[in-house]
């Protein structure tokens, strides 16, 4: 017999279940039912987005989705890709209340609970950034130039050897050897040794690639984070090499920092140690490790991708290559070009911008979470808690911003643009991110590229394999890296100077 107590208990249970449905499930279902186009499967599961990531060409798929369905498309439950440039200020602008999406939370390790890349809070991120911002300022770059020059001299020597032997090179790998050794010198005052060895040391580059795809996927399935990160950390000798290199060089900097001459170029680590001793409460040892390790983890890949794109587009475009050489030869640069001098060369800057426009380093939308109260973006209202992002690969193909035939490599678009279009192109250039979350290492990456490209262009020619000459292959695992970017190098035969 059903007693009153039993009936009351059932009613209470039904009431609780109803409250859960209304308070938790219903908002989710309503978000799923937003009138937004996109693959049907993407409304209900992350698996569609994961599969597109796994294919390694989401930058192409993302552009096709927008070309077919318009400025807003859904790519996963509560994840929406935006191509409307009006969304940039709302999502990424200074003072925005949009915070980084939960996907970013997997990008940390060790004792550090946060870092400049994953920190969601704008105020906390600002405090973290201010501690080291001066290390990345344009005025600080002058002190790093000797480190870059050292690596360029070694790189030139190795390329001359390869020109004589005529062997086939993995150009993407060699450009990353350069980027790795430069960021090692700038950060710790010591090269890793990639250019010396001419190969991946202890599989460190391969390990970084593995970390990239693993954490990119893991960000979609955060409930797997504790197990996944533990399993992935087991048995990685390359990670051990990376960690021991960092720890050893931080310890060395602590021993020598007091005697370091401030009139001589100092590594970033030495500068940070000196600042730490001047104001002990300003920087913890964990933060010192976090900042310097972050340089290596992100700096080598992004710079190497940028350099690869410049070499690829430039040496497949004889007209552009000839025009750039004329500008460089006429500039009468020193054998070790100074950053301040090459920055003044308009066609060189146009080539760099155009290469990075066509091939941004990151190939996924930069997702941010809609704040409390919701927000109207690209003409549509989105409820709080959903995630919106713009993909540079999509935005950079907008003809209303970048002019006719945006898929064409044409550096002149950066020179011939009128004042309004030039401003629009700069405001919508996303290769280093936007707003307060712009990559802190942007200036260092530009330093490395600006100093190396003139040397390569003035002294070397690159000939690609037929497959690369036709069209190169890339793999998008967050960073869009070239695969099989092979060719031969020879010394330039019509050099105006050596």
Backbone torsions as a table, in degrees:
resi	resn	phi	psi	omega
1	UNK	NA	137.1	178.6
2	UNK	-80.7	117.8	178.6
3	UNK	-86.4	167.5	177.3
4	UNK	-62.4	-37.7	179.7
5	UNK	-63.1	-41.2	179.5
6	UNK	-64.4	-44.2	179.5
7	UNK	-61.7	-41.4	178.3
8	UNK	-63.3	-39.9	179.6
9	UNK	-63.6	-42.9	179.1
10	UNK	-64.0	-44.2	179.5
11	UNK	-60.0	-39.7	178.6
12	UNK	-64.2	-42.6	179.8
13	UNK	-62.3	-45.1	178.5
14	UNK	-63.0	-37.7	179.7
15	UNK	-63.9	-43.9	177.9
16	UNK	-63.0	-44.7	179.6
17	UNK	-60.6	-41.3	178.6
18	UNK	-63.6	-40.4	179.5
19	UNK	-63.9	-41.2	178.2
20	UNK	-62.0	-43.7	-179.6
21	UNK	-61.2	-45.8	-177.6
22	UNK	-71.2	-42.0	-173.5
23	UNK	-82.3	-26.9	-175.6
24	UNK	-114.9	-54.6	-173.6
25	UNK	-75.4	-39.8	-176.1
26	UNK	-61.0	-45.7	177.1
27	UNK	-58.6	-38.2	178.3
28	UNK	-63.3	-45.0	179.7
29	UNK	-63.3	-38.9	178.2
30	UNK	-63.1	-39.2	177.7
31	UNK	-64.5	-39.3	179.2
32	UNK	-63.8	-27.6	-175.1
33	UNK	-94.9	11.3	173.8
34	UNK	-55.3	138.4	-176.6
35	UNK	-76.4	74.0	-177.5
36	UNK	-130.0	131.3	179.0
37	UNK	-71.5	163.9	178.8
38	UNK	153.2	171.2	177.8
39	UNK	-56.5	137.5	-177.3
40	UNK	-58.0	-41.8	-177.6
41	UNK	-64.0	-29.7	-177.4
42	UNK	-67.1	-15.7	178.4
43	UNK	-73.6	-22.9	-169.2
44	UNK	-119.4	-16.0	-175.8
45	UNK	-151.9	151.3	174.4
46	UNK	-75.8	-7.6	-173.1
47	UNK	-63.7	-33.3	179.1
48	UNK	-63.1	-48.7	179.9
49	UNK	-63.4	-41.0	178.4
50	UNK	-59.9	-43.1	-178.6
51	UNK	-65.1	-38.8	177.2
52	UNK	-65.8	-39.0	174.1
53	UNK	-59.0	-45.4	-176.1
54	UNK	-62.2	-32.9	178.7
55	UNK	-67.2	-23.7	173.8
56	UNK	83.0	13.9	179.6
57	UNK	-137.7	39.2	-176.6
58	UNK	-62.7	-27.2	179.2
59	UNK	-60.2	-33.3	177.3
60	UNK	-74.9	-47.2	179.2
61	UNK	-59.1	-42.3	-178.6
62	UNK	-60.7	-44.3	179.3
63	UNK	-66.3	-40.8	178.7
64	UNK	-62.7	-39.4	178.6
65	UNK	-60.2	-45.2	-179.0
66	UNK	-70.3	-38.0	177.9
67	UNK	-62.5	-32.9	-178.5
68	UNK	-84.5	-41.1	-166.8
69	UNK	-114.9	-5.8	176.8
70	UNK	107.1	-167.8	-169.8
71	UNK	-76.1	-11.6	179.1
72	UNK	-131.5	123.7	176.7
73	UNK	-135.9	146.0	177.8
74	UNK	-93.8	133.0	-178.2
75	UNK	-120.3	-8.7	176.1
76	UNK	-165.7	163.7	176.6
77	UNK	-55.2	121.3	177.3
78	UNK	71.6	10.7	177.1
79	UNK	-119.0	123.5	-175.2
80	UNK	-129.5	130.2	178.0
81	UNK	-93.3	134.2	-177.0
82	UNK	-118.7	135.4	176.1
83	UNK	-113.9	-6.4	-178.7
84	UNK	-73.0	119.2	-178.3
85	UNK	-62.5	-19.9	178.0
86	UNK	-64.9	-17.1	-178.4
87	UNK	-77.9	-17.7	-171.7
88	UNK	-60.7	-47.6	-177.2
89	UNK	-64.4	-40.4	-179.6
90	UNK	-64.6	-44.4	-173.9
91	UNK	-82.6	-42.1	-170.8
92	UNK	-116.2	-7.8	-172.9
93	UNK	-63.3	158.8	177.4
94	UNK	-59.4	133.3	-179.5
95	UNK	85.4	0.8	179.4
96	UNK	-63.2	150.4	176.0
97	UNK	-93.7	-2.2	175.8
98	UNK	-71.3	127.9	178.0
99	UNK	-109.6	162.1	-179.9
100	UNK	-59.2	141.7	-177.3
101	UNK	-69.2	160.8	-179.8
102	UNK	-57.6	-24.3	180.0
103	UNK	-51.5	-33.9	-175.8
104	UNK	-71.1	-17.4	-170.1
105	UNK	-64.9	-16.5	-178.4
106	UNK	-81.3	-9.7	-172.1
107	UNK	-89.6	59.3	173.4
108	UNK	-149.9	165.9	-179.5
109	UNK	-157.6	168.1	176.6
110	UNK	66.3	-147.9	-176.6
111	UNK	-77.0	-22.1	-176.3
112	UNK	-68.4	125.0	178.7
113	UNK	-87.4	-15.6	179.6
114	UNK	-150.2	172.2	173.1
115	UNK	-160.6	177.9	-176.2
116	UNK	-63.5	-25.9	-177.0
117	UNK	-79.6	-41.1	-171.3
118	UNK	-98.1	-18.2	-172.9
119	UNK	-55.7	125.3	-177.6
120	UNK	-81.6	-43.6	-174.8
121	UNK	-69.3	126.7	179.6
122	UNK	-64.1	-37.6	-178.6
123	UNK	-69.6	-42.6	178.1
124	UNK	-66.1	-42.8	178.3
125	UNK	-60.1	-42.6	179.1
126	UNK	-60.5	-41.9	179.0
127	UNK	-64.8	-41.8	178.5
128	UNK	-64.0	-42.3	-177.0
129	UNK	-66.8	-40.0	-177.9
130	UNK	-62.7	-27.1	-179.1
131	UNK	-64.3	-27.7	-174.6
132	UNK	-128.0	2.9	-174.2
133	UNK	-55.7	-37.4	-177.8
134	UNK	-63.6	-25.4	-180.0
135	UNK	-68.3	-20.8	-175.5
136	UNK	-111.6	5.5	-177.3
137	UNK	-69.6	159.3	179.5
138	UNK	-59.8	-35.6	-179.5
139	UNK	-67.4	-27.3	179.8
140	UNK	-77.2	-19.7	-174.7
141	UNK	-62.5	-31.6	-179.2
142	UNK	-57.4	-38.2	-178.0
143	UNK	-72.1	-17.2	179.7
144	UNK	-93.0	-11.0	-175.0
145	UNK	-58.4	-39.9	177.6
146	UNK	-59.0	-34.5	178.0
147	UNK	-64.5	-42.6	178.8
148	UNK	-65.6	-42.7	179.6
149	UNK	-59.8	-39.7	178.2
150	UNK	-57.8	-45.3	-177.2
151	UNK	-72.5	-35.2	177.5
152	UNK	-64.7	-41.6	179.1
153	UNK	-60.5	-43.4	179.2
154	UNK	-67.7	-41.0	179.8
155	UNK	-62.6	-43.3	177.3
156	UNK	-58.8	-42.2	-179.9
157	UNK	-62.2	-43.2	-180.0
158	UNK	-68.0	-37.8	179.0
159	UNK	-66.8	-35.9	176.5
160	UNK	-63.0	-40.3	176.0
161	UNK	-60.8	-44.1	-178.3
162	UNK	-69.6	-31.4	177.3
163	UNK	-65.0	-38.6	179.3
164	UNK	-69.7	-43.3	-177.8
165	UNK	-74.5	-26.8	179.3
166	UNK	73.2	13.9	-177.3
167	UNK	-73.7	156.7	178.1
168	UNK	-77.4	133.0	-176.0
169	UNK	-115.0	147.6	165.8
170	UNK	-85.9	97.6	-172.2
171	UNK	-65.7	-36.4	178.3
172	UNK	-61.9	-40.5	-180.0
173	UNK	-65.7	-44.7	-178.2
174	UNK	-67.0	-35.2	176.4
175	UNK	-69.7	-29.6	175.2
176	UNK	-77.2	-31.6	172.7
177	UNK	-55.9	-47.1	178.9
178	UNK	-60.2	-49.6	-177.1
179	UNK	-62.4	-39.7	178.2
180	UNK	-62.5	-48.2	-176.3
181	UNK	-68.5	-35.3	177.3
182	UNK	-64.9	-48.5	-177.2
183	UNK	-68.6	-26.7	173.8
184	UNK	-66.1	-44.6	178.8
185	UNK	-66.0	-45.2	-179.1
186	UNK	-62.7	-43.1	-173.8
187	UNK	-79.5	-44.4	-172.8
188	UNK	-119.4	-4.4	-178.5
189	UNK	78.4	15.6	-177.1
190	UNK	-150.0	132.9	176.0
191	UNK	-71.0	152.7	173.7
192	UNK	-71.5	-32.1	-179.4
193	UNK	106.9	11.9	-179.6
194	UNK	-64.8	-43.3	-179.4
195	UNK	-67.1	-36.5	177.3
196	UNK	-64.0	-48.1	-175.0
197	UNK	-78.5	-33.1	-179.4
198	UNK	74.8	22.0	178.7
199	UNK	-157.6	170.7	-179.5
200	UNK	-69.0	123.5	-177.7
201	UNK	-83.6	119.4	178.9
202	UNK	52.8	28.7	178.6
203	UNK	64.4	26.1	-174.7
204	UNK	-66.5	-40.9	178.3
205	UNK	-66.2	-40.6	178.0
206	UNK	-64.5	-38.4	178.9
207	UNK	-63.7	-41.3	177.3
208	UNK	-62.1	-38.3	176.4
209	UNK	-62.6	-42.1	179.4
210	UNK	-63.5	-41.2	178.4
211	UNK	-62.4	-39.4	-179.1
212	UNK	-59.2	-54.4	-176.6
213	UNK	-67.1	-37.1	-177.6
214	UNK	-63.9	-49.5	-176.2
215	UNK	-74.1	-29.2	174.8
216	UNK	-61.6	-44.6	177.6
217	UNK	-69.8	-43.6	-174.4
218	UNK	-60.6	-31.5	179.2
219	UNK	-61.3	-21.1	177.5
220	UNK	-84.7	-18.1	-176.7
221	UNK	-130.7	68.2	-171.5
222	UNK	-62.4	-24.1	178.9
223	UNK	-65.6	-16.9	177.8
224	UNK	-90.7	-3.5	-172.0
225	UNK	-54.4	-50.1	-176.9
226	UNK	-60.6	-43.3	-178.1
227	UNK	-73.6	-46.2	-174.7
228	UNK	-61.5	-46.1	-177.2
229	UNK	-67.7	-32.5	178.0
230	UNK	-67.2	-47.7	-178.9
231	UNK	-62.8	-39.5	-176.4
232	UNK	-70.2	-25.7	-176.4
233	UNK	-79.1	-10.7	-175.5
234	UNK	-76.6	131.2	168.0
235	UNK	69.0	32.5	-180.0
236	UNK	-102.7	100.1	-179.2
237	UNK	-67.1	-32.7	-179.5
238	UNK	-66.8	-37.6	176.7
239	UNK	-65.9	-35.2	177.6
240	UNK	-65.2	-40.5	177.4
241	UNK	-62.7	-45.6	-179.9
242	UNK	-58.8	-48.7	-178.4
243	UNK	-64.2	-43.1	-177.9
244	UNK	-67.4	-35.7	177.2
245	UNK	-61.4	-46.4	-178.1
246	UNK	-65.4	-49.2	-177.4
247	UNK	-62.3	-42.2	-179.9
248	UNK	-61.6	-43.4	-175.7
249	UNK	-77.4	-29.2	172.5
250	UNK	-66.4	-42.6	178.1
251	UNK	-61.7	-40.0	179.0
252	UNK	-65.0	-41.8	179.5
253	UNK	-62.9	-36.0	179.5
254	UNK	-68.0	-30.0	178.8
255	UNK	-75.4	-34.5	-170.0
256	UNK	-106.2	-7.9	-172.7
257	UNK	-58.0	-40.6	-176.5
258	UNK	-64.4	-28.6	-177.9
259	UNK	-94.4	-2.8	-177.0
260	UNK	-67.5	133.8	-179.8
261	UNK	-83.5	119.4	-176.5
262	UNK	-69.5	-11.5	178.4
263	UNK	-89.2	-5.1	178.0
264	UNK	-112.6	147.6	-177.8
265	UNK	-54.8	128.2	178.4
266	UNK	-114.7	146.8	175.2
267	UNK	-67.3	160.5	178.8
268	UNK	-61.5	-38.4	179.9
269	UNK	-62.3	-43.7	178.0
270	UNK	-61.5	-42.8	177.6
271	UNK	-60.6	-41.4	-178.8
272	UNK	-68.9	-38.4	177.8
273	UNK	-64.3	-42.3	178.0
274	UNK	-62.5	-40.9	178.0
275	UNK	-65.6	-37.9	178.8
276	UNK	-63.5	-39.3	-179.9
277	UNK	-74.1	-31.4	177.8
278	UNK	-68.6	-36.8	178.8
279	UNK	-137.7	86.3	-172.7
280	UNK	-53.8	-28.2	-178.5
281	UNK	-85.0	-2.4	-173.8
282	UNK	-80.3	-26.8	-172.1
283	UNK	-151.7	121.9	178.2
284	UNK	-84.7	165.0	177.2
285	UNK	-64.9	-35.1	177.3
286	UNK	-63.4	-41.0	177.9
287	UNK	-67.5	-38.6	177.1
288	UNK	-58.2	-44.0	178.0
289	UNK	-65.4	-43.3	-177.9
290	UNK	-61.2	-48.2	-176.7
291	UNK	-65.4	-45.7	-175.2
292	UNK	-72.4	-40.3	178.0
293	UNK	-65.1	-35.8	178.0
294	UNK	-61.3	-34.1	175.9
295	UNK	-56.4	-45.6	-174.9
296	UNK	-72.9	-45.9	-174.7
297	UNK	-59.5	-39.0	-177.1
298	UNK	-103.0	-34.2	-171.7
299	UNK	-65.3	-35.7	-176.5
300	UNK	-72.1	-43.2	-177.4
301	UNK	-66.4	-50.1	-174.6
302	UNK	-63.1	-43.3	-179.8
303	UNK	-67.2	-42.0	-179.8
304	UNK	-63.4	-38.7	177.8
305	UNK	-64.9	-44.2	178.2
306	UNK	-60.4	-44.1	178.7
307	UNK	-64.4	-41.8	178.8
308	UNK	-60.7	-41.7	-178.8
309	UNK	-65.9	-39.6	178.3
310	UNK	-62.8	-48.5	-179.2
311	UNK	-62.2	-43.2	-178.4
312	UNK	-61.8	-54.4	-176.5
313	UNK	-69.7	-38.3	-175.7
314	UNK	-67.4	-46.0	-175.0
315	UNK	-83.4	-3.3	169.6
316	UNK	-98.0	2.9	-176.8
317	UNK	-127.6	82.8	-176.1
318	UNK	-53.5	-37.5	-179.7
319	UNK	-62.6	-45.8	-179.0
320	UNK	-67.8	-42.1	179.5
321	UNK	-59.9	-44.9	180.0
322	UNK	-62.9	-41.9	-178.7
323	UNK	-66.3	-39.9	178.5
324	UNK	-67.5	-40.2	179.1
325	UNK	-62.8	-38.0	178.0
326	UNK	-62.2	-41.6	179.0
327	UNK	-66.1	-44.1	-178.3
328	UNK	-67.5	-42.7	-180.0
329	UNK	-63.4	-38.7	-179.2
330	UNK	-71.9	-21.9	-176.7
331	UNK	-75.7	-16.1	179.3
332	UNK	53.2	51.7	-179.3
333	UNK	-71.6	157.1	174.8
334	UNK	-74.1	163.0	177.8
335	UNK	-58.4	-25.2	173.9
336	UNK	-116.7	84.9	-172.9
337	UNK	-56.1	134.8	177.4
338	UNK	-82.3	143.0	-178.3
339	UNK	-56.6	-41.6	-177.6
340	UNK	-64.2	-27.2	-179.8
341	UNK	-80.4	-44.7	-176.6
342	UNK	-73.0	-25.3	177.2
343	UNK	-63.8	-21.6	-177.9
344	UNK	-85.1	-5.3	-175.5
345	UNK	-89.4	107.2	-171.0
346	UNK	-64.3	-39.0	-177.2
347	UNK	-72.8	-36.5	174.8
348	UNK	-59.3	-46.3	-180.0
349	UNK	-63.6	-36.6	177.9
350	UNK	-66.0	-39.7	178.2
351	UNK	-63.0	-44.8	179.1
352	UNK	-62.5	-47.2	-179.6
353	UNK	-61.5	-44.8	-177.0
354	UNK	-66.5	-38.3	178.4
355	UNK	-65.1	-44.0	-179.9
356	UNK	-74.1	-24.8	174.2
357	UNK	-66.9	-46.8	-178.9
358	UNK	-71.5	-28.4	-177.7
359	UNK	-136.2	75.5	174.2
360	UNK	-63.8	153.0	-177.6
361	UNK	-66.7	-35.9	-176.6
362	UNK	-102.5	134.8	-174.3
363	UNK	-115.9	15.3	176.7
364	UNK	-121.4	157.2	176.5
365	UNK	-61.5	144.9	177.9
366	UNK	-90.1	92.0	-169.5
367	UNK	-77.6	138.4	174.5
368	UNK	-129.5	153.5	-175.8
369	UNK	-96.1	132.0	178.7
370	UNK	-64.6	128.7	-175.6
371	UNK	-75.3	175.5	179.0
372	UNK	-54.5	139.2	-179.3
373	UNK	92.0	-10.9	-179.7
374	UNK	76.6	178.3	-178.5
375	UNK	-158.6	148.9	173.6
376	UNK	-94.8	123.3	-178.0
377	UNK	-134.5	132.0	179.7
378	UNK	53.0	36.6	176.3
379	UNK	80.5	9.7	-179.9
380	UNK	-132.2	141.9	178.2
381	UNK	-86.1	131.1	176.9
382	UNK	-118.2	135.4	179.4
383	UNK	-72.6	159.8	177.8
384	UNK	-59.0	143.5	174.0
385	UNK	98.2	-17.8	175.7
386	UNK	-83.2	166.6	-171.1
387	UNK	-119.6	129.4	-178.5
388	UNK	-120.4	143.3	180.0
389	UNK	-153.7	151.8	176.1
390	UNK	-113.3	135.2	178.1
391	UNK	-99.5	124.0	-179.9
392	UNK	-56.5	-34.4	-179.3
393	UNK	-63.9	-28.7	177.5
394	UNK	-82.8	-50.3	-177.3
395	UNK	-60.3	-39.4	-176.5
396	UNK	-70.1	-7.1	177.1
397	UNK	-102.1	13.1	-178.6
398	UNK	-81.2	112.9	-177.5
399	UNK	-68.5	-23.5	178.0
400	UNK	-68.1	-22.5	179.7
401	UNK	-99.7	-49.1	-170.4
402	UNK	-102.8	7.2	173.9
403	UNK	89.4	178.9	-176.7
404	UNK	-62.3	151.3	177.9
405	UNK	50.4	60.2	-175.9
406	UNK	-65.5	-17.7	178.4
407	UNK	-79.9	-8.1	-178.7
408	UNK	-85.4	139.3	174.5
409	UNK	-80.6	104.0	-177.0
410	UNK	-143.7	89.2	-177.7
411	UNK	-57.0	-25.6	-177.3
412	UNK	-60.3	-21.4	-179.5
413	UNK	-60.9	-27.0	179.7
414	UNK	-80.8	-16.5	-178.3
415	UNK	-101.1	-39.1	-174.5
416	UNK	-82.6	-12.5	-176.5
417	UNK	-63.4	142.1	174.1
418	UNK	-73.8	177.0	-172.9
419	UNK	-59.1	-42.0	-177.9
420	UNK	-67.9	-43.8	-179.8
421	UNK	-69.0	-39.1	178.4
422	UNK	-59.7	-41.7	178.5
423	UNK	-65.2	-42.0	179.7
424	UNK	-63.4	-40.7	179.9
425	UNK	-64.3	-43.5	179.3
426	UNK	-65.4	-40.2	-178.7
427	UNK	-68.4	-25.1	-177.9
428	UNK	-108.2	15.0	178.4
429	UNK	-87.4	112.4	-169.5
430	UNK	-109.9	13.7	-173.8
431	UNK	-62.4	-22.9	177.0
432	UNK	-117.6	19.5	-176.7
433	UNK	84.8	-171.0	-176.7
434	UNK	-143.4	159.7	172.6
435	UNK	65.7	-149.6	-176.9
436	UNK	-68.7	-16.0	180.0
437	UNK	-100.1	16.8	172.8
438	UNK	-55.7	140.2	-177.8
439	UNK	-51.0	124.3	-177.6
440	UNK	-67.0	-24.6	-179.6
441	UNK	-89.6	10.4	-177.5
442	UNK	-52.2	-48.1	-175.6
443	UNK	-64.9	-36.4	178.5
444	UNK	-67.5	-41.3	178.0
445	UNK	-61.7	-43.9	178.6
446	UNK	-65.3	-35.4	175.8
447	UNK	-59.7	-49.0	-178.8
448	UNK	-61.9	-41.1	-177.8
449	UNK	-72.7	-45.2	-178.0
450	UNK	-63.3	-31.8	-178.0
451	UNK	-85.1	-30.9	-177.3
452	UNK	-83.2	-45.1	-172.8
453	UNK	-57.2	-44.5	178.0
454	UNK	-58.7	-37.3	179.4
455	UNK	-66.5	-46.5	179.1
456	UNK	-61.4	-46.0	-175.2
457	UNK	-66.9	-37.5	-178.5
458	UNK	-78.3	-24.2	-171.3
459	UNK	-117.2	-14.7	-173.4
460	UNK	-136.6	154.1	168.4
461	UNK	-116.8	147.9	177.9
462	UNK	-122.6	132.6	177.7
463	UNK	-118.5	122.7	-175.8
464	UNK	-90.5	159.9	172.6
465	UNK	-66.1	158.9	-178.3
466	UNK	-56.0	-36.3	-179.5
467	UNK	-64.6	-43.8	-179.7
468	UNK	-70.7	-38.3	179.3
469	UNK	-59.0	-35.9	179.9
470	UNK	-73.6	-50.8	178.3
471	UNK	-175.7	129.1	-177.3
472	UNK	-80.9	160.2	178.9
473	UNK	-102.9	136.8	177.9
474	UNK	-128.2	159.0	179.8
475	UNK	-129.3	120.9	-174.8
476	UNK	-98.7	102.7	171.0
477	UNK	-126.7	69.7	-169.6
478	UNK	77.0	-72.8	169.9
479	UNK	-78.1	140.0	179.9
480	UNK	-99.2	97.7	-171.5
481	UNK	-103.4	139.9	176.4
482	UNK	-69.0	145.5	180.0
483	UNK	-123.3	131.3	179.5
484	UNK	66.0	33.1	179.9
485	UNK	-81.5	81.8	-171.6
486	UNK	-111.3	150.2	178.3
487	UNK	-175.9	-176.0	178.2
488	UNK	-120.8	152.0	179.1
489	UNK	-114.6	143.1	172.1
490	UNK	-142.1	153.3	179.1
491	UNK	-70.6	141.5	-177.9
492	UNK	-63.4	131.5	-174.9
493	UNK	-90.1	-18.2	-177.3
494	UNK	-110.6	33.4	-176.3
495	UNK	-62.4	132.9	173.1
496	UNK	-77.1	-22.9	179.9
497	UNK	-156.2	162.2	178.4
498	UNK	-116.8	NA	NA
